[in-house]
Each structure stands twice: as structure tokens, then as C-alpha cells.
Amino acid sequence: MLKTVVSIGGGSGTNGTVTSVGTGTGLTGGPITTTGNISLANTAVVAGSYGTASQVSQVTINAQGQITSAANVAIAIANSAVSGLGTMAIQNANAVAITGGNVVANVTVTNTTAASATFGTASLPLTPAGYIQIQLANATVVKVPYYAA
């Protein structure tokens, strides 16, 4: 038998007797009238860790703060939601247009025989429009000139 002392407003306490303990939402075991246990009811959630490097946990929580469902959901972010991405579109089998960003590729470059250039005027200097920078397998960085038409 559970006895309580009640004091309201600073007055003298009175003894009372609790004759039944009920259970509310999410609890099991009641009502208890003499002895017994009150337990937290199980939910449908499987115990464990949720979320990984490629998945995020998705949970549903009831009004009592209990997780009533949990699942792993793939992380899916549209490219349009990320700033700073480069875009790449294949135009044909031999040409690729790339806008923005850097390109990292494993490419094998083979040696070719030396080529010579012939110019209509010997005094016309050949000035590159720019350079393509390539890092070789031995970590040597070379600049390959290209010329505008």
C-alpha cells in the first residue's frame, strides 16, 4: 500500500492512501492495486545504430517522445542544390565539353616522333594562346602549348 503525505498551501499534511496506479500512453502493467510493475511499452523500432556515410536515419516520433519507426534512407542531393559543381556533357565519342571545376584523369601519353612546323614567313613569331598543364606519372609537371587559329 502506497501512502502519501499531501501538504498544499503550507497547511498541515494529511495522510492518504493510493488504491490504484494506472498506466498512460506508452506504458504497460497497470492498473496496479497492490503490487506490480509498470513498464515502458516496446515500439516497432529495431534497436541499433542508424545512418552511414551514404545514408541518413529517418525517424518518426510520437507525442510522448518515443521513436516509433526508424529507417536508413539514401542521401540524395540534386546537383542543382550544390554550388560550385562543374558540368560535363559528351558531345561525341572524341570531344567532351567541360564547364567549371577541375578534371582529374588517368591518361597514358605515349612518346611520338618529333614534329616540325613550317611557316610562310620566317619572321612570324609563333606565340601560344595558352598552355595545358599535365602532371606525369613521375610527378613531373609539364606545360604543353596550344595555338589559336
Secondary structure, 3 states (H helix, E strand, C coil): CEEEEECCCCCCCEEEEECCECCCCCEECCCECCCCCCEECCCCCCCCCCCCCCEEEEEEECCCCCEEEEEEEECCCCHHHCCCCCEEEEEECCEEEEECCCCCCCCCCCCCCCCCCCCCCCCCCCCCCEEEEEECCCCCEEEEEECCC
